[in-house]
Amino acid sequence: MRQRRLMAALVVVALLAAAQTGCRRGPSEAERRQALERQRALDSCRRHQAALPQRVERFTADRQALVALQGQPYRPAPGPRPLDLEEQSRLTIYDQQSEQEQYEKALAAWQEREQGRQAAWRARQRQRLQEAEQRLAVSVAELRAVSGELLDAEPVPSLRPEVVDRYRSCRPEAFR
């Protein structure tokens, strides 16, 4: 009988020791780091929540401006009107040659002007693109200061709507 009581007491003590050891075990290092990152993200969200809509709006406008500039083609000025063959057939050979020469001179002058015009357009376009890229880079940096998750990593970054919604609401459960 005594041995049974002693054995039962040892089992109870062993169970209590195991339970205490399990209770004492805290979160692992990885769990602590994840919890800390979630808390940092929530704190950043709360800090930047008021300014986020303006930053998102500015980013969207800057991105649209850059994409529009990148897709903007050069439009040449209209060249000299080609000779009308039907009208030419009614003229004398001398007049046909004379009009052909005038047309060729006008075409050569237009091509020369067009080369200069196109070169000037390209230079202005490069400048506008650089300015648009700089504005977008500032907008991207402002959003990345809030969270790197807000944007994807494309050559021209775009917003990740689900993350933007999470940062607009700043609900703690959204950061778990």
C-alpha positions as CSV (number, residue, x, y, z in Angstrom):
1,M,0.0,0.0,0.0
2,R,2.8,2.3,1.0
3,Q,4.6,1.6,-2.3
4,R,1.4,2.4,-4.3
5,R,1.1,5.7,-2.5
6,L,4.7,6.5,-3.1
7,M,4.4,5.5,-6.7
8,A,1.3,7.7,-7.2
9,A,3.1,10.6,-5.5
10,L,6.0,10.2,-7.9
11,V,3.7,10.1,-10.9
12,V,2.0,13.3,-9.7
13,V,5.3,15.0,-9.0
14,A,6.6,14.0,-12.5
15,L,3.4,15.3,-14.2
16,L,3.6,18.6,-12.3
17,A,7.2,19.0,-13.2
18,A,6.4,18.3,-16.9
19,A,3.5,20.8,-16.7
20,Q,5.7,23.5,-15.2
21,T,8.4,22.9,-17.8
22,G,5.8,23.3,-20.5
23,C,4.5,26.5,-19.0
24,R,7.9,28.0,-18.6
25,R,8.8,27.5,-22.2
26,G,8.3,30.8,-23.9
27,P,8.1,31.7,-27.5
28,S,11.0,30.7,-29.7
29,E,13.5,33.2,-31.1
30,A,11.8,33.1,-34.5
31,E,8.4,33.7,-32.9
32,R,9.7,36.6,-31.0
33,R,11.2,38.1,-34.1
34,Q,8.0,37.7,-36.1
35,A,6.0,39.3,-33.3
36,L,8.4,42.2,-33.1
37,E,8.2,42.7,-36.9
38,R,4.4,42.6,-36.8
39,Q,4.5,45.2,-34.0
40,R,6.9,47.4,-35.9
41,A,4.6,47.2,-39.0
42,L,1.6,48.1,-36.9
43,D,3.5,51.0,-35.3
44,S,4.6,52.3,-38.7
45,C,1.1,51.9,-40.0
46,R,-0.3,54.1,-37.1
47,R,2.5,56.6,-37.5
48,H,1.9,57.1,-41.3
49,Q,-1.8,56.5,-41.5
50,A,-2.8,60.1,-41.8
51,A,-0.2,60.8,-44.6
52,L,-0.8,57.5,-46.5
53,P,-3.7,58.6,-48.7
54,Q,-1.7,61.6,-50.0
55,R,1.4,59.5,-50.6
56,V,-0.7,56.9,-52.5
57,E,-2.4,59.6,-54.5
58,R,1.0,61.3,-55.4
59,F,2.5,57.9,-56.3
60,T,-0.4,57.0,-58.5
61,A,-0.3,60.4,-60.3
62,D,3.5,60.2,-60.7
63,R,3.4,56.6,-62.0
64,Q,0.6,57.5,-64.5
65,A,2.6,60.5,-65.8
66,L,5.7,58.4,-66.3
67,V,3.8,55.6,-68.1
68,A,2.0,58.2,-70.3
69,L,5.4,59.8,-71.2
70,Q,6.9,56.4,-72.0
71,G,4.0,55.6,-74.4
72,Q,4.1,59.0,-76.1
73,P,5.1,58.6,-79.7
74,Y,6.7,61.3,-81.9
75,R,4.3,62.8,-84.3
76,P,6.0,64.2,-87.5
77,A,4.7,67.4,-89.0
78,P,2.8,66.9,-92.3
79,G,5.0,66.9,-95.2
80,P,4.5,68.5,-98.6
81,R,1.4,67.2,-100.5
82,P,2.4,64.7,-103.1
83,L,1.8,65.5,-106.7
84,D,-1.5,64.6,-108.2
85,L,-0.9,62.1,-111.1
86,E,-4.1,63.0,-112.8
87,E,-3.3,66.7,-112.7
88,Q,0.3,66.0,-113.9
89,S,-0.9,64.1,-116.9
90,R,-2.6,67.2,-118.2
91,L,0.6,69.3,-118.0
92,T,3.3,69.6,-120.6
93,I,6.5,67.7,-120.0
94,Y,8.4,70.9,-119.1
95,D,5.7,71.8,-116.5
96,Q,5.7,68.3,-115.1
97,Q,9.5,68.4,-114.6
98,S,9.3,71.8,-113.1
99,E,6.6,70.7,-110.6
100,Q,8.5,67.5,-109.8
101,E,11.7,69.6,-109.0
102,Q,9.7,71.9,-106.8
103,Y,8.1,69.0,-105.0
104,E,11.5,67.3,-104.5
105,K,13.0,70.6,-103.1
106,A,10.0,71.0,-100.7
107,L,10.4,67.4,-99.6
108,A,14.1,67.8,-99.0
109,A,13.5,71.0,-97.0
110,W,10.7,69.3,-95.0
111,Q,12.9,66.2,-94.2
112,E,15.7,68.5,-93.0
113,R,13.3,70.5,-90.8
114,E,11.8,67.2,-89.6
115,Q,15.2,65.8,-88.5
116,G,15.9,68.9,-86.4
117,R,12.3,68.9,-85.0
118,Q,12.6,65.2,-84.1
119,A,16.0,65.6,-82.4
120,A,14.6,68.5,-80.4
121,W,11.6,66.4,-79.4
122,R,13.8,63.5,-78.3
123,A,15.9,65.8,-76.1
124,R,12.8,67.3,-74.5
125,Q,11.3,63.8,-74.1
126,R,14.5,62.5,-72.4
127,Q,14.4,65.5,-70.0
128,R,10.7,65.0,-69.3
129,L,11.2,61.3,-68.7
130,Q,14.1,62.0,-66.3
131,E,12.0,64.4,-64.3
132,A,9.1,62.0,-64.2
133,E,11.4,59.2,-63.1
134,Q,12.8,61.4,-60.3
135,R,9.3,62.4,-59.1
136,L,8.3,58.7,-59.1
137,A,11.5,57.7,-57.2
138,V,10.6,60.2,-54.4
139,S,7.0,58.8,-54.2
140,V,8.4,55.3,-54.1
141,A,10.8,56.2,-51.3
142,E,8.0,57.8,-49.3
143,L,5.9,54.7,-49.6
144,R,8.7,52.3,-48.9
145,A,9.4,54.3,-45.7
146,V,6.0,53.2,-44.5
147,S,6.4,49.6,-45.7
148,G,8.3,47.9,-48.4
149,E,5.3,45.6,-48.9
150,L,3.1,48.5,-50.4
151,L,4.8,48.2,-53.8
152,D,5.8,45.3,-56.0
153,A,9.3,45.2,-57.6
154,E,8.5,45.8,-61.2
155,P,10.7,48.1,-63.2
156,V,7.9,50.7,-62.8
157,P,6.6,49.7,-59.4
158,S,2.9,49.5,-58.8
159,L,0.7,49.4,-55.6
160,R,-0.3,46.2,-54.0
161,P,-4.0,47.0,-53.2
162,E,-4.5,44.5,-50.4
163,V,-1.5,45.8,-48.5
164,V,-2.6,49.4,-49.1
165,D,-6.0,48.6,-47.6
166,R,-4.3,46.9,-44.6
167,Y,-2.2,50.0,-44.0
168,R,-5.2,52.4,-44.5
169,S,-7.2,50.6,-41.8
170,C,-4.3,49.9,-39.3
171,R,-6.4,47.2,-37.6
172,P,-4.1,45.1,-35.3
173,E,-5.7,41.8,-36.5
174,A,-4.6,42.7,-40.0
175,F,-0.9,42.5,-38.8
176,R,-1.1,39.0,-37.3
